[in-house]
Amino acid sequence: KAGIEVRVLRKHMIRKDAIPFESENQYMATLHADEWTSRVVVKGAPEILARRCATVEGTKLDLGPRVNELATKGMRVLAVAEKTWTKEGFELTEEDVEKGLTFSGLVGMIDPPRPEAIEAVRACHKAGILVKMITGDHEGTARAIGAQLGLADDVKAMQGKALPKLSDKELHEAVDQTSVFARVAPEHKLLIVKTLQENGHVVAMTGDGVNDAPALKQANIGVAMGITGTSVSKEAADIVLTDDNFATIVAAVEEGRRVYDNLVKSLAFVLPTNLGLAFILMYAVMFLPFDPVSKALLLPVLPTQLLWINLVAAVALALPLAFEAKEVNVMSRPPRSPKAPIMGKLVVRRTILASVLMTIGAVGLFQLVHGGGLGTGAGDHTLAEAQTMAVTTVIFFQVFYLMNCRSLRDSVFKIGFFSNPTIFLGIGITLALQAAFIYAPPLQAVFGTTALDAKELGLSFLAGVVTLPIITLEKWISAKSR
């Protein structure tokens, strides 16, 4: 803007030495020289350079009003000062810029938040996630940017140097209530993270510099920047963000919640089958006598058939739940407590209800088909037919219960039957395997099954399908009672 070609200037005023920026010092100094003169140029925090600059009157340079004016507009403000180099050689030390600088001016730089960052902060708030900004910027700049991001309705800012001066109680309250921390040193970042954890929060911390490493390591989830991050910060972090975009963190939270939901759904699907089979065996031990022919305990489901049920349930049916889409309200509910059990009251209640339904269906048909109520008469059907029907009832139960498990709270009619095509692939594979289980002679020989006619298949289907409306009704009652 000033019409100065930077490359030409750097070519004539060659850099001889430099003091790199450090968060503790909050300035950077460079030593330049040409054929006739040498000078030191310093840029950094206005309050740091102001007390190093000399004035004609010998008074302290007051940059506060102008800095605050620029900062409240969301600008990052740098002060620039210089000094003629009079020493021999070109070795620049911190003592050389301690005093005697000549103030050159202020630079206000606009670096507005990305639109996706603003939307990501809004999504975090909706999901019950508190977002706090920790920066080395001026307090006014940090507050203005925090307001642009929408960190809070009334953005409260605090300088890092104020934190160690607070009492323990004041510190815990301040860290919870403050949205923006400005002029923060590395030890302040670590203190903020520890205090938030002591307040019971699960803390995710982002950082890119070497000085961020202690806070990244202390945080429950350390997130390093993949593009601008140093190797030290990446090694200290748990996650490396490849695009350095805050919105990606929010997307990861959303995906994590989806994965966790689907894990709970898989448990809610698998557990009733195992518990229901246990109920069936308990029923056999308690109420069914020994078979007069084989002298063995009369079982509705044989051990090999139990293996078949578990194989089908674990592979063909449970696996598609991993591909279930996110719930509509996945980012509208508060974070789950780390102490909360993965099997909540809802899953336990659903497991018991579904297990009882499966047991009643399988045992009821076994008794009906095998004949004689609780008696042992074979009636018009063989024991193999009764056992085959019991297994087929369990499989039909699993198929329809799978539809219920696609959402723990909403009915399948609300989320849509066809929103997860892999479900129907799994059901198709399961039904094909079950048909082979019933009608293929090799599998009949292995599992002790026999062919079923249309009436018997229909009864098994009806005993299994009843779970769909009953569990749907239970979801509706649960929703009304919440």
N, C-alpha and C positions, 0 to 999 in steps of 0.2 A: 504493500500500500504506500510505502514511503518512497518507492522508486529505486530501492537499493537491491542489487542483485546479490543474494546471499552467497552464491558460489564464488563470485568474484571477491567479495569481502573476505571469505574464509581463505582464499588463495593468497591474498596479500597479508592478512593478519593471521599468521599461522599459530595454531594452538600449541603451546609449549608444555603446559602442565594443567592439571585439573584436580579439584576436590569433588568427588561424586556426591550426588544427593544421598543423604541419610535421613531417615524419619526423625532421628534424635536431634539433628541439626537444623533440618528444614530449609536448607539452601544448597546451591551448587555454585562453585566458583571455577572460572577458567582463566588461564594466563595466556595472552596473545602478544605477538611481537611482529614488527615489520623492520624495515631498514633503519627507521628513524626513532621509533618509540615502542614502548611496551606498556601494557595496561592489564589490570585485572578486572574482569566483569563478573558480577555476582547477581544471581536471581534466586528468589525464595520467598518465604512467608513475609508479608509486609511488617508484621510486628517484630520479626527477628532482625530484618535489615534496618528498620527505623532507628534502633538503638546503636547501630554501628555506623550510622551516617553522621557526618559533621555538618553543622549549620553555621551561617555567618554570625548569628547572635550567640552561638555556643549552647543553645537550648536543644531539648529533645525534639526530634522531628515527629510531628503529629500527623499521621496518615489515616487515623481512625475514621473520621467522617467520610472521606472519599472512598475508603475501602468498604465501609458499611453500605454506602450508596450502591456500589457495584455488586457487592455480595448479595444484597436483598433482591437484585434482579436475576439471581441465579448464576452469576459469573464467578469463575474461579480466578482469583486475583493474585498476581505475582508482582512483587516489587523488583526493580532492576537498579543496581548501583554499580559504580566503577571506581577505580583507583589507579593512579599512575604508578608503574612499577619502577622502583629505584634501587632495588637490591642487585647484587651481583648474581649472575646465574639465573636459572629458570626453575627453581624448586619452590613450589607453592605450598605453604602450610596454613593450618587454621589460624595461627597467630597473625598471619598477614592480612586477614580479612576481619579481625576482631573489631577494628575501629578505623576511623579516618576515611570512610567511603563517601563518595559523592553521589547523592540520590539522582537517578536519571528519570524515573517515572514508574507508573503503574500499568500493568497489562491485564485487561479483563477478557477472559476467554469463555465463550459460551459453549457448553457441552451438554445439551439438553438430554434428558432420559429418552431412551428408545420407546416408541409407542408400544412395542410388545412387552417392554419392562413394566410400563404402567398397567397394562392389562394383566400381566402376571401378578403384580402386587394385589390387584383387585381380586384375582382368583385365589390368592393365598388367604386374604381376609375372609372370603366366602367359605374357604375350607377350614377356617379356624386356626390358621398359621400366622403368627406374629412376625412381621418383617422389621428389622432394625438395620439402620445404615451406620456403618463405622467407617470414618474417613479421616484423612489428614487435612482436608480442606478447612477454610475459615468457617466459623460457626454460622455466620449469616448465609454463606453460600450453601452450606449443608442443609440448613433449615429450609431455604428456598427450593432446593432440589427435592428434599423430602416432601414438601408440600406438592410439588409437581407430580411426584410419584404416587401421592395419595397414601403415604405411610400412616397418617392418622388425621382425624378431623381437626385437631389442634396439635400441630407438630411441636413436640418439646425437644429442645436440643441442649446438649451439655458438652463441655470441653473435657477431654480426657484427663487433664491435670487436676480437675476437681474431684475425681473419683477417689483417689487415695486419702483425701482429706475428710471423707464422710465416715460416720460411725457405721458399724456393721448393719444395724437396722436401717439407717438412711441409705446405705449403699444398695441393699436388697430392694428397697422400695424404688429408688431412683432408676436402677437398671430395668426394672419391670415397667415403669411408667414412661421412660424416655425412648423416643423413637429414633433420634439422631445423636450420634456421638462424633464430635469434631475435634480436630487437632489431637488425634489419638496416637499414642506411642505403642510399640509392640507389647509392653507390659500391661498397658491398659486393655488391649484386646483380650489378652489372657484372663485378666481380672473380670471382664464383662462376661466371657464365656463361662468361667467357673461360677460366678454369681447367679447367672441364669440357671445353671444346672442345680445349684443349691436351692433355687426357688421351685424346683420340680419340673423344669422344662427340658425337653429333648432338643438339643441345639445342633443346627447345621451351620457351619461357618465357611464362608468363601474367602479365598485369598490367592495372591499370586507372587508375593515377594518372599525373600529369605526370612524376613522378620515376622512373617505371618505363620511360620512353621509351628511355633509352640501352641498358638491358639488353634490351628488346624488339627494338631495332634490331640489337644484336650477336648475338642468338640466331639459330640456323639457321631457326627458325620462331617468329616473334613472334605471340602470341595475345592480343588485347585483348578486354576485356569490353564487350559491346555495350550493356548496360543501364546499368551503373555506370561504365563507362570514360569517360575524358575524350577530347576530340577529339585532343589531342596523342598520347595512347597509341594511339588508333586509326590515326592517320597513320603512326606508327612501326612498327606491327605488320604482319604479312603476312596474318593472318586475324583477323576480328572474330567473336567468339562471341555470337550473338544472344540466347541464353538464360542466359548467365553460368553454365553448368553444366559442371563438370569431366567428367561422364560423356559429354557431347557430344564432347569431344576424343577420348575412347577410341573412340566410335562412328565418328569421322572417320578414326582410324587403321585401324580395321577395314575401312571402306569403301575407304580408300586401298590397303590390301593386296589387296582383292578386285579393284580396277581394275588394279593392277600385275600380278596373277596372270593376269587375262584378256588383258592386253596381251601377256604372254609366250606365252600359249596361241595368240593370233592369229598371232604370229611363228612359233611352232612349226607352225602349220597352213599358212601361206602359203609359207614358205621351201622345204619339200620339193617343192612344185609347181614353183617356179621352177628349183630345182636339178635336179629330175627331168627337166624339159623341156630343160635344158642338156645333161644326160646323153644324152637321146634324140637331140639334134642332133649331139652329139659322136660318137655311135655311127654316125649316118648318114654323117658326113664320113669316118670312119675305115674303115667296113666296107661301106657300100652304094655301088654304082657309079652312074653317070649313067643316067637313063632313056633307052633307045634311041629312043623316039618323040619326046619333047620336048627331048632333049639336055640336060635339067636334072638336078641332083642329086636322086636318089630320096630323098624325105623321108617319114618316118612321119607327121609332123604338119606341115601347111602353115603359113606365117606368119600368115595370117588366122585359122586355127584356133587358133594360139597366143594370139592376142588374145581369142578367144572363151573359152578356158579361163581366162585371167587375169581376164576380166570376170566370169565366173560365180563364180570362187573369191573374188574380192575383195568382191563385193557380196552375192550371195545366201547364200554359205556362211560367209565369215569374219565378217560383221557380227553374226550371232546369238551368237557367242562373247562379245561385249561384255555380253550379258545373262545370262551364266552366274552362278549363285549362288556365294556364298563357299564356299571349301573348309572342311571340317569342322575342320581344324586351323589355320585361318588366324590365330587368336589364341593358338596354342600353340607357335609357333615363334619363335626369336629374330629380331630385326630384321636385315634384309639390310644388308650393308656397302655404303656409298656407292661404294666402289671396285670392287664386284663387277660383272662384265659382265652385261648383260641376257640375253645368250646364254651360259648356263652349259654345263658339260660335258654335262648331261642333254639340253638342247635340241640341241646340236651332234650328239650321238650319235643322237638320235631323227630329226633332219633327214636325216642320211646314210642311216640304215636305211630310212626311208620313201621317200626319193628312189630308192634302189636297187630297192625293191619296185615302185614305180610304173614305173620304167624297164623292169624285167624284164617286167612285165605288158603294157605298151603295145608294146614292141618285139617281145616274144615272139609276141603275137597278130598284129601286123603281118606278121612273117615267116611265121607259120603260114598266114595268110589269103592273103598275096600269093604264097605257094608257093615251093617249091624251096629250103627251108632258108635259106642265105645267098645263094642264087642270085637271079636277077632274073625268072624266069619268072612270068607272070601267073597260071598255073594256071586254076582254075575261077572266080576272083574278080578283079574289077577293082581297080586301084590306089585308086580312090575308096572302094570298100568297105573295103579294108584301112586306109586313113587314117581313115575314119569310125569303124571299130572301135577304132583306137588312141585317138582323142579320147574316145570313149564309155568306154573302159577308164579313162582318166585321170579322167573325171568321176565314175565309180563309185568309183574309188580315193579321190577327194576326199570323197565322201559318207561313206564308212566311216571314213576317216582323221579326219574331223571329229568323229565319235563318240569316237575315241581322244583327241583334243585337248581334250575337255571337262574333263579332269583330266590333269596331267602325270604323276601318280604312281599314281592309283587307276583301276581299270578302270571302264568305263561301267556294268558290271553292279553295281558297288558304289555308285556315285553315283546310279544310277537313270536309266533311259532317258527318262523323261518329266518330269524335274525342271526342264527348260528347254524350254517349248513352242515358243519362237521357233526352236529348232534344226530342228524338223520343218516349220515354216513355210518356212525357208530351203531345206530339202531338197526340199519340195514344189515350190517355185518353180524350183529348179535342174532337177529332173526334167522339169518342164513345158517349160522352155526347151530342154532337151536333146532332148526329143521333137520340138519344132519344128525344131531344128537338124538332126535326122535326116530328118524326113518332110515338112516344109513346103517346097514348091518354091522360093519366093523365097529362103529361107535356103540351100537346096541350091545355088542358082545363085551366091550370094555367097561361100559357104565351100567350095564344091567337094565337098559330101557327097552321099551316096546313101542310100536306104532300106535298113534291115537287117531280116533275118527274125528269128524267135524264137530260132533256134539261135545266130545271131551275137550277139544281145543277151544271151543266156544266157552265152555265153563271156566277153563283156565284163564282165558282172555277177560271174562267178566270179573273174575276174582281179582285180577291184576289191575284192571282199569278203574276200579272203584277208588283206588288211592288218589287219582287225579282230582275228582271233585271234593273228596274229604279234606285233603291237604290244602286245596284252594280255599275251602271254607274256613279252615283253621287260620290261614293267613289273613283272611278278611276279619275274623274275630279278633286276632292279635292287633291288627291295624286300628280297629275301632277302640280297643282298650288302651292304646298308647296315648 
